[in-house]
């Protein structure tokens, strides 16, 4: 073998070794890339799920009969949208919590005030009884008081030397010292002080006298509570000048009665039978209050009214009402529904379904009260059905689904229902949501349970809210889709 051949052979061997080394490095890199890609996909999946959880709570991002606002968005765009929605959600929840704290503080102060009044009345009653006993003892020595029975000579022998008339009994112990209070006159205060000094002179025993602030501290707490914070210094006079008598009536309907939907507000105003008040003037007044920033409006969708406006007091409206009527406004229906269901469209949809079933007259009772409907599960946890309807001892648990739940939450709810009943009733706002969302979610849930054989004996019935109107939910024919767990294909009725 020539010298050149040997050199070429060595170069070939080095090249082959280098190639094998590069192939090994490439294989290791591919494994690292695949691992990193799996981590990224897993993180992206959970991030999208987190963003969906946030966005489904925003009624402006979801709506009946239309696709989700985040469909087709990239992960970064979806995260930005979710962050904006979360900030708005936190602002609303903070405002709701502040209102709850205001109401709770007001109730607490009332309880404290009533407790103080009860204690004052109790001590006054004891004092009156003691005075009656003392008078009896002075009038008729045969009925001496308890204090007169005590040997005063041993305790206070110096009293006999006093030229003043000896007291036959010690005055009653002072049960309380009342600080400045408009309900007690100066004469009463002077008498209490004299009784306290006399009690110290007569008895050598030390007595602990509890001091009750009566209404003084309470008034101070209320003064501090009602003092406006620096961040909310708003000149209410400008708003008051622009507010008409009809607007004040509307604020009273919202702040005192708690009505939120425009139809309910208008109905309450019409019941007042005010002069020169029409539907148009009510509508214009509500719009003016919204433009002034006194009312906050939110567009709601439900299966009965399609779309309507719901209103609640803003921070300005809250202060304006409190300044006018000297009381804290109640939580509006919209606030209560948001606190219970987060998504107002879902909450008002449940209310619409409850109204349909109640007006049908087919059930002995129909309840949408969450506290009343709460069920303790055998395996732990709670299940709160949207609607519970009973008829002749038979109970139906109905869920109102708008298709806004992610699959994991939907499956978890179905699993809870299985612990309570073998018949799952699901109602949707319209047929489009039923076909495009709910049926797919039910199929995925059945697959996760091992297929229809794993749910033998169970039945899932699905229909729309409008289909239940003038129909009997106990009748099988009114349900548009039925999963009887005899096959993978459901029974679909047109």
Order of alpha helices (4+ residues) and beta strands (2+ residues): alpha-alpha-alpha-beta-alpha-beta-alpha-alpha-alpha-alpha-alpha-beta-beta-alpha-alpha-alpha-beta-alpha-beta-beta-beta-beta-alpha-beta-alpha-beta-beta-beta
